[in-house]
Amino acid sequence: MRSGRWLLGYLSVQISLALNFAALSFADVSVVQSVHGFGVVVLALAAWLMLGERLTRRTIMGMFLITAGVLVMGLMAGEGRTFTSLETLDEAFWSTPSLVLCTCLGVIAAVSWFIGPRFKGMPLAIGAASASVLGITLVKFLTTRLSILGWGDLLSSASSWGFIVAATVAMSLTLVLQQTAYQAGRAVVVVTAFNATTILLPLAVGQWVYGENIGSHLLIPVFVIIRHRQ
């Protein structure tokens, strides 16, 4: 707590969350989550520069491929869908496919809590990722609603507070499940399962919840990012 580095790290995390939430209000959730793969490149460089860890040829190659995948994702992604009214936003979120998907994510997260320890943490990691994607889905709804209404009308709406509470619960459950997964299984398995799931599931969220235009060509850079993020 006395370390300036701890404070700097904490502030960096809060800034990254704020930027991520802002990005979700203007860009497709499927693209925003896939771009997170670039964080592995930043992590590797930080470990090399600040901690003196050695970068192997495989690590460097993976960094280049992840960067290429993110760039291709950005270049190939079409124009994001923009919601200009609450009616179109509510129509998208409360559609049958959206409700089914969000319910499935919540059920997977809940069930993984009970069966996870029997399988060395893999289900817990998938459950944590499901809770994370559910939280991101709710945050996307809130930030888009904010861009339409503004802070005053958003905070004065009882339904908005319901979504804020639900998103907070989902994000908190993510942390609990993820930490429990690390205790129950091998870290390499947990990280791989969590990373792959948090990139793949937002593709379904983008398509079924927010009606994003996801072409099959986008699966190529997504596969590259997942493959070399492990």
N, C-alpha and C positions, 0 to 999 in steps of 0.2 A: 504493500500500500504506500510505502514511503518512496518507492522508486518512480523517477520521472518517466522511465520507459513504460511502466505499467499504465500511468495516466495517459501517455501518448497513445498506447495501444488501445486503451478503452475509448478515447476520443475518436480514434480512427475507425473503430468498429461502429460507433454511433453515426459517424459521418457516412460510412458505407451503407448502413441501413437506410439513412435518410435519402441518399442518392438512388438506392435501389427502389425505394418506394416511389420516388419522383419519376424514375424511368418507367415504372409499371403504369403510371397514369398517362404516359404519352406513347409508349411502345408496346408491341405485342409481347405477351407473357412468354410465349414459346421462344422468342428471340432473346429476351432479357435473361432468362434462365440458362440458355445455352452459352451465352457469352461469359457466364460465371466460370466456365472452364479456364479462362485466361487467368483466374486467380491463382492457379497452380504455378503458372510461370512467375508471377510476382512472389509467391511463397518460396520457390526455389532460388530466385535471385536474392531475396532477403536472407535466406539461410546461408547463402554463399558469402554475401557481403557483411552481414552482421554477426553470424555465428561461426564463420570460417569452415562451413561444411563443403565437402568436395562435390563438384558436379561431374558425374560420369558422362560418357558419350551418349549412353541411352537416355539420360535425363535431358541433355542438351537437345538431342533429336526430338524427344517428346515435346519439349518447349517450343521448338520451331513448328512442329506439326499442329500443336494446339493453337498457336498464334495464326497459322495458316487457316485452320478450321474456323476460327472466330472471324477472320477477315472475309472468308468466303461466305460465311453465314450472313454477315452484314451486307455484302454486295448482292447476294442472291435473294435476300428477303424482300418481299414486296412492301408496298405502302401499308402501314398499320391501320387497323380499323379504328376510327374515331367516333366516340359517342358524343353527340351534341345535345341530347335531351335525356331526362330521367326515364322517359317512357321506353326508349330503345334500349337503355341500359338494363332496366328492370325486366323487359321482355327477354333479353338474352340470358340474364342470370336466373330467372325463375322458369326457364324452359324445362321440359321433361328431361332431356339429356343432361343438362347442367345439374339438376337436382339428383339424378341417379348417380352421376360421377362424384359429386360432393359427398353423398351418402356413403358410397363405396369407400372413398378415402377415409372418412371417419370410422367406418366399421373396420377397415384394415388396421388402422392405428390402434383401435381398442382391442381387437383380437390379438394383435402381435404382443400386447402386454402380457397375455396369459400363456401363449405358446412359445414365445421367444427363447426363454432360457433352455428349453429342451433341444433347440437346434443350434446351439453355439452362437446365438446372437444375430444370425442372418435375418429372421423375421422381425426382430426388433429394429434393425437398421432400415428395413423396408417400411415398417410401421412409422418410424421417425421421418422417413422421406415423405410418406403419405400425409402425415400431419403437417409437415413443412409446406408441401404443395397446396394443401387445403388452406393453410394460413395465407400463402401467397395469393391464392384465388380470392380470398376475402379482402386482402389488402388491395388487390387490383380493383375490386369493386369499390372500396372506400376511397381510394385516391382518384378514381375516375369520377366518382360522385362529388368529391371535393372540387375537382376542376370545373364542374358544372355549377355547383351551388355556392362555393366559397366557404370559408371557415364558419362564419356566423350561422348560416342556415344548416350546415352539416351538423354542428354541435348542438343545435336546438332541436334536432330530429331524434325522437326516441328510437326509431329503427336503426339509425346510424350508430347509436351507442350499443345496440344489440350486436351489430357487426363488429364493432371495436372489441367488445368483450369476447366474442367468438374467435376473432383473429388472435387475441392475446392468449386465450386458452390453447389454441392450436399451436402457436409458437412455443409456449411453455411446455406442452406435451412433447414437442419435437426434441427439446433439450433433455427432458427426462428420459425419453426412449433412447436417444442417441447415447447418453452417458451409460445407461443400463446395458446397451448393446456392447459398448467397449468393455464392460466388466464381464459380460457373459461370453464373448467371443474374441477372435483375433482381430486386431485393429485393421490389418490389411483387408480382411473380408468385409468388415463393417464399413470402412471408407469406400471401398469399391461399390458395394451394394447401394449405399446412400447416394454417392455421386451419380451413378448410372440412373437410379430411379428419379432423382430430382431434376435430371435433364430430360428424361423420356416422358414422364407424366405431364409436365407442362405443355407438351405437344397436344395431348388429349384435352387439357384444359383450354388451350387456345382455340382448338377446333370446335369443341362441343359446348363450351360455356360462352366464349366471347366471339365466336364466329370468325376467327382469324383465317386468312387464306394461307394454308400450309401445303405447299407443293411437295411432291415426292422428292424433288431435287434437293430439298433442305435436309433430307435424311443423311446425305453424304457427309456434309461437314459435321452434323451432329454425331455420326458414328466415329469420325476422326477424333472429335473432342472427347467422347466417352472412352475410346480405346486407349488414348494416351494420357488420360487423367488418372488412370488407375495406378 
